[in-house]
Amino acid sequence: MLSIEFILPYTKLAPTVEQVYNEHPKKNKISMRMSFISHDQVKSSEIKSDIVIARGLTALYLNQLLKGKFTVLEIPMTGYDVLRALKKGYMEYGNMDVALIAPESVIYGFEEQMKGVDSKVRTYEIDFNSDFQQVLTKAHDDGAGFMIGGNEVISIAHKLGYKGIRIDTGRQGIRQVFDEAWNIHISKLDEELKTSRFKAVIENIDEGIIACDSDKRITISNACAESLLGLPKAELIGKKLSEINDLFDNPPFENVSNAKTESFIKLKGVPVAMNRIPLRINMNFESGTIVLQKLDNIQKMEVASRSLASEKGLVANHVFSDIIGSSNKMRETKQLAMNYSQVNANVLLLGETGSGKEMFAQSIHNASERKNYPFVAVNCAALPESLLESELFGYVEGAFTGASRHGKIGLFELAHRGTLFLDEISEMSYSLQGRLLRVLEEKSVMKLGSDKYIPIDVRIIAASNQDINTLVKEKKFREDLFYRLDVLRLTIPPLRERISDIPEIMNHFIQHFDNKNRRINHMIDPAVFEILREYSWPGNIRELRNLCERLSAIVFESIITVEALGKCFDFQKREHSIAFDEKDTIVEAMRMYKGNKSKAAMYLKMDRSTLYRKLRHYDLLH
């Protein structure tokens, strides 16, 4: 609920404010209180609202008095408001010289309105420190027949015996300031939500996070960092990095050229990888972030990653005939991919999540002259930068503390003479993109900890579900790397753009799962296809595959009808439901992050408590 204190300059304005408030579309979410106090009474009044609205001198005085304690908005006195007062004065007193006595903002608005017009109005700028009587006397002595201004100015003019017309505020100005107050309120709520989410992420990851300002004083530390350092937050915030650990600022943070794992240090006897990330604005060091990761966590992820590469990444299982779809778009896409398979240039696959990018990558490999050599796949979003770097390039014995004494062969070496598929390439860090670019240019790779180059012959197929052109413009993706990868581009159409393929794809998957589950061979009522053609398929082929698996499992009749479809697909709303494939998504996230619930929750965009509840609901807690 937004609370507003409306300080009125005169009682006549109250009905207008009340009317505008009652007509405002957000009235039920705004509480308003009106009061009548002059700027010299403000200091002694008690203000407890979120936003204070006042006019003229009172608004100026409040802004200086409160100094950020409250948001103060000024009721606008527009040039039109001044013109209305001027017209009223001419009608009441006749055509004579006029003095406009008002704050700078009002005078500026009026002068802008009167540009190019010969006017008998002389302006006198005032603020809350001005001697109103002195200004009014000067205006009178200068020949002003009447004055126009705010409520206090005109009240003093009348006491001095001068003619005066008050500048009244119209409905438009009142509505404008109400809207501004509401927009500020919403922005504040959004910022608070973003801050809460940021804090939740920082506090729930398994890496130590420390942030510092331009003076290298600590501004943020999370629970993991505090545990690694053995110090509470109260003893960290405000301290210099060098006061906590000499290595945090050695070499000086401002001299770090880019984000990278610089060293492996020990904190309380525990081996930790340290990554320092500087932030510069106009080449000046403004802030920095230190990421600390236990070495045993890195080693566990490395073992799992190597296992994944061996099991999944060295063999391409799919060929073009496995890609189902005979629509014009799919025929054109497959034909273009077949053409690409006959040359050795790098390929950039673009398409939404679940559209089948890896299947195309494997098919291109298997149709190429490299088909008898390795197909190595790596998801660039699934691994932290330091681990992805060691996976891609490998390392030698003693490259860093805790490294295997046998060293490690990188994925580039494993893919020699074959194909390296870099999925979600847009998630690769900027610094790692630079090293990848060097490999592509020099056709050789250097292991971590080594000074020798190893020649390689690897074809790159990269994939992204993001618009890389936009990322290049935002300086989040290297332009030179983009042009190296974007030699042959293949855009895979989403399922909603080839709905005529749905029957063919669905029949294929139903038959596959019927055979796999040893179920009856289902047939599909044509009316089912009509329903599914109306759906937008945000999850693409993967979502349709999941639906077919469920239908195969739960439909015991030989024909899958519209009624049967309704048991696991809300076709009345034709909207994507998170619950539609929620269990599968959660299982995939837990598999991707090796059971790490914090990282899985971050990936799923839910908090840990929600993830635990859903794991229990789907009987996935072991």
CORZI-V203342 format. One line per field, one symbol per residue. psi: psi as a letter, one per 30 degrees, with the letter a starting at -180 (. if undefined). A space follows every 50 residues. Layout:
BEGIN
psi: ???
END
This chain:
BEGIN
psi: kkkkjjjkflfffeeeeeeeeffkfgefgkkkkkljklfffeeflkkgle kkklkbeeeeeeeeefhfelkkkkkkjleeeeeeeeeeeeeefljlkkkj jlleeeeeeeeeegkgkjkgkkkjklaffljeeeeeeeeeffgkelkkal eeeeeeeeefglkkkkjkkleeeeeeeeeeeeeeeeeeeeeeeeeeeeee eefglgkkkkklafghkkfkkleeeeeefgkleffekflkeffekeffhj lkeffkelkljeljlkjhfkkkkkkkjlkkkhgkkellkkkkkkeeeeee eeeeeeeeeeeeffkkfkleffjkkgleeeeeeeeeeeeefflgllkjkk llkgfheeeeeeeeefflfgfglkjkkkjfffkleeeeeeeeflllkgel kfkkffakklfeeegkfbkjjjkhfffkleeeeeeeeeeeefhlkklkgl gkkjkljkkkjlkkgljfeeeeeggfkkeeeefeehejkjjkklefghff feeeeeeeeeeefeeeghlljklkkffeeeefffkfifgbeeeeeeeeee eeefjflfkjleeeeffgjifefhlkkefeheeeeeeeeeeeghgjeeee eeefhlleeeeeeeeeeghgk.
END
